């Protein structure tokens, strides 16, 4: 569901940009334009390359959103991102630290469940 929303958001952002870029002054285009087609999936020709480009852009946008959310979560918890990364790296080789983190995480989950 989140991926679908992200793709929809990416579509809205990208289609707005495409529309803004596609508008040209009437004087600059001496050829008459065909009548506008009704909006809808069947009205738009999309090449295979454009589909690939759109999918890649949507994935990049989704990843950037995840990274922004992670940064926000780290900062809201009261840690600097650099310190968070140091602790995460240390926990990969320090079994005692891993256990301490697991206990603390379990306590946070329990507290959240009690507040529901």
C-alpha positions, -999 to +999 in steps of 0.1 A: +000+000+000+028+024+009+046+016-024+014+023-043+010+057-025+046+065-032+042+057-069+010+077-070+027+106-053+057+103-077+032+103-106+015+134-094+048+152-089+063+141-122+031+147-142+029+183-128+064+189-139+058+174-173+028+195-178+046+227-168+075+219-191+052+210-220+035+244-221+048+267-248+037+302-258+013+301-287+035+325-308+064+301-306+045+272-322+031+282-356+016+247-363-020+242-351-024+218-323-049+188-325-078+190-302-071+179-267-078+143-260-098+133-229-077+125-199-073+088-190-049+059-194-059+052-230-053+088-240-016+087-232+010+070-253+039+058-230+070+042-245+088+013-228+117+035-221+095+061-204+080+033-183+115+023-172+125+058-164+093+065-145+097+033-124+133+042-116+124+078-106+095+065-084+119+041-067+145+068-061+118+091-047+105+064-024+141+057-011+147+094-005+114+095+015+125+066+036+159+081+043+142+114+053+119+095+076+148+076+092+167+108+098+136+123+114+132+093+136+168+094+148+166+131+156+133+127+174+148+100+195+175+126+206+205+112+187+227+128+162+228+108+129+266+103+133+262+089+168+233+066+157+255+052+129+284+047+154+262+027+177+247+007+149+282-002+137+294-011+172+263-033+177+273-055+148+303-068+167+294-063+203+270-090+216+264-073+249+254-040+232+231-060+209+214-075+239+211-041+256+195-027+225+171-056+222+160-052+259+155-014+254+135-020+221+113-046+239+106-021+266+096+006+241+073-019+223+057-029+256+052+007+266+036+015+232+012-015+235+001-003+270-006+032+256-030+019+230 
